[in-house]
Amino acid sequence: MNELLESCPICGGTDLPAKLQVQDKSVSQETFTIAQCAGCGLQFTNPRPDAAHIGRYYESAAYVSHNSAAQGLVNRVYRMARFFTMRHKVALITKLNGGRTGRLLDYGCGTGHFLARAKSAGWQVTGLEPNPGARQDAAARVGQPILEVSALTALPPASFDIVTLWHVLEHVHTLNETLTQLVAALRPGGRLLIAVPNPDSLDAQYYRDNWAAYDVPRHLYHFVPDTMRRLLARHGLRITHTLPLMLDAYYVSMLSEQLRTPAQPVGPLVVLRAGLRSNQYAAQNGGQYSSLLYVAERAAG
């Protein structure tokens, strides 16, 4: 069952014209509308499957964030990139925490690779994950229970130094409610890290409705830097860093090429050129990378 948002989740505006029609080529073959708020510019999938019915759009053995054994070239590339980025992610959160380990909450932890790496580096970790299969996989990998997302409201307030959402916030139906709960779990002065795709990137402009990071209807929101700043400010958070996720340009370009020309094999040179072009554009145009990591701080007072 679909639900229609009649007002913008960030500013409450009701002028929500359609921006783009995008087909879900990976699972359902249905076409969805991406609306854009005339007031604040937020882009979001509207209408969208409600929370009770979104599950079937994730029912694919190739959905690698829920299935560590997913096969195929795309998933081999994903796992290779994940191997190289995990150490960087743990080093980053340690640096943001003053060079010390501490308490980490990973919301939407998937199959637990980041949590396992952080735990092995000395972090005290807590993971929340809605998918039962991924939750079971993560528990085995991390060596401790992984909680359902409903447990967020029961976590001790102001108890985490770092809260992370790695390509998760765009999937969350209850956007403002969830952010309120995550901020409550974060200690004053703690950091919230949110990684999301950026539809203002060059690869998004080039591939348009074939841009894989739209990923409708699983991606409910499509944040650009200004709308993320507005959203986080609404929750008392100040963005201190906006960091590029440069490998995403290559990965997303590979997926987008498959969507654009499904009958043709994707050549590595095509992907390398597309990713490099996107990153070069971003470096010269205000940091509009394919995916961005926003680091936001909860006020210490």
N, C-alpha and C positions, 0 to 999 in steps of 0.2 A: 504494500500500500504506500502511495506517495503522500508527502506532506508539502504544502506550499507555504513558504515564508512570506508574510505580507509586510514585514518591516525588516530593515537592515539590522543584523546582530550587533553592529558596532555603534551606529549613530541613531538608529530608530527610524531613519527615513523610509518613506513609502513609495518613492519614485524609483522603480527597480526595472529599468528597461533591459531587454535581452541584448547581450553582447555577441554571443557565439553559440552555435549548435555543434555539439560534439557527440560522436557515436562511441559507445562502449564496445570496442572491437575485440576485447580480450575475453569477455564472458557472455554478456546477454545480447549483444548486437543492437540494443536499444539506443535511441538518440536522446540526449539531455540538453537542456538549456543552461548556459551560464549567464546569469544576470549580473549587472553592475550597478551598485547604488549611485544615484546621481548626486547624493550629498557628500559621501566620504570616499567613494571609489571602490569599496570592497566588492570583489567578484566572488560569486558563490553559485553552486549548482542549485537551481530552483525551477520546478519542484524537484524533490529528491525522495528516495525511499526512506521511510521512517526507520527508527532504530530497531523496531521489531522485525523488519523485513529486509534490512540491508545485508544480512548474513549470506544470502544466496549469491550476491554479487562478488563475494570472496571465495566462492567454491570453485577453486582451480588448483590443481596439483602443482601448477607452476608458480603459485604465489609464494615467493621465496621467503618473505619475512615471517610467514607462518609455517614454513616447511623447509627445514635445513637440508633435506634430501632431494629437493626439486632439481630436475635435470635440464639439460639443454645448454646451448652456448650462452644465452643471456644470463642464466643462473650461475654458470661457471665464472663468468666475468664479475657478476655481483659478489660472489664469495671471495674472489681474488681481491677485489677492491675493499671488501670488508676486512680482510686479513691485514691490509696495510693501514687502514684507517683506525682500527681499534686502539692501537698503541697511542696514536695521536690524540684521540678523544680522551683517553685517561690522563695523558700528560696535560691536556688543556684544562680539565676540571681540577686537577691538582694545582696547577698554576693559579687558576682563578680562586682557589681556596687558600691562597697565601703560601703555596708550596707544601701544604700538609694534606694528608688524607682526612676523611671525615665521614659524614653520613650522606649517602646518595639514594635518591628515589628516581627510578626510571619508569616513567609512565608510558605504557604501551611497549613493553620490553621485548616483544616478539619471542624469538627462540633463545634469548638470553646471552648472546655472545658478548655484548658490551658489559653487561652486569658481571659475567664471569671474569672478564679481563680486569674490571675495576676491583673486584673482590680479591683477585690474585695479587693486585698491587697494594692491598691493605685497606681498601675502602669497606665500610660497613654498608651493605647494600640491601635495598628493598625494591622488588619489582612488582608492577601491576600489569596485567595482560588480559584482554577480554576473550581471546580465542582459546578454547580448552586444549586443543592439540599443541599449540605453541606454548601454552602455560606448562604443560607436562614436559615438553622438550626442554624448556628453560629451567625448570626445577631440577631435572637431571644434570644439566650442564653446570648450573650455578652451585648445586649441592645444598639447596634449601628451598622451602616452599615459595611459590610465586602466587601472589594474591589476585583475586578478581578485582576489576576496577571499582566495584562497589565498595571495596574496603577503604577507598580513599578517605571517605568521611570519618572513618574510625581511627585514622592515624593520629598520633599525638601532635598537637599544634606546635608550630615553630621548632620542629625537631630535625630538619634536614638542612645541610649546608648547600647542597646542590640538588636541583630537580631538573631532569632532562626529558625532552620529548624529541626523539629522532624520527622525523617524518611521521608524526602522529597527530599533531593538532588539526591538520586538514581533514582528519577522519572523524572528529569528535562532534556528535550531534549537539550535545549540551555545552556549547562553546563557553559562554560566560560563567555558567555554574561550575564547570570543571576548572576553569582558571581561578575562580574564587577559592575553590577547595585546595588547589595546588599552591596558591600563594599562602594560604593559611598554614600549610604544612612546612613552608619554607621559613627558616629563622630570619629575623631582621638582619640585613646585610648579606643574606644568602643570594645565590644566583640561580635564575631560571634560564635554561638553554632550550631554544626552540629552533629546530631545523625544518625548513619547508621549501618547496619549489617556488620559483619566482617567475610569474607570467610576464614580467617586463624584460626578461632576458632576451638575447638575440635568438636563441634556439626556439623559444616560444613564439616569437614574431615570425620566424621562418617556417616552422611546421604548422602553425595555426591550429586548426581542429585536429591535426594528427600529432600534436605535441603530446607525448606520452605522459608527461607529468600532470596534465589535466585529469587523467585517470578517473573519469566520471563512471558511475556515481559514487565511487569509493572516496574520492576527494570531494568533500563538501564545500570547502573554501579554497580560494586561490589568492594568497596574500602577496602584496607588493610591500616594499619597505614602509611607505607612508601609512598604509592601513594597519600593518603590524604595530607601528609606533602608536597609532591611535588606540588600538585594542589594548595594548599593554599599559598605556597611561591610564586607561579607564580602570585598571586593576591595581593602580598604585605602583607600577613598575617603570623603571627608567632603563632604556637600552644603553648599555655602556660600550658594546662592541657589536659590529655587524661583520661577520667573517665569511669568506667565500668557501664553498664546498666544490672545489674545482673539478674533481673527478666526475661529479654528477653531470657535467656538460657532455662528457663522452658517453656515459651510460644512458642518459636520457635521449641523446641523439641516436644511439644504436636502436633503442626501442622505437623511437619516432620513425626512423627509416623503415623499420619492419611494418609499422602501421601504414606508412605512405605507399610503399611498394611491396605488398605481402607476397607477390608471386616471384620476386627477385631476391636472391641472396644478398645480404648486406656486406659490402666490401669493407675491410678494415680501414682502408685509406679514406673512404667517404666519411666514416665515423670520426676518424682522427682529425680530418679537416674541419668537420662541423663543430666538434668540441673545441678545437683550438681557436676557430673563428669566434665562437661564443665567448670564450674566456678573454681573448684579446679585445673584443668589443667591450666587455665588462670593465676591463682594466682602464679603458679610455673613456668610459661613460658612466661614471659615478658608482661603479661596483655592482652593476646589474647582472650578477652571475646567475647561472641556471638554478642553483639552490643556494640559499643563504642560511647561516646560523646566527640567530639573534641571541645575544647574551644580555639579560635584563637583571637588574638588582632590586631587591626589596629594600625599601628605606630602612635605615638602621634605627631610627627613632620611633 
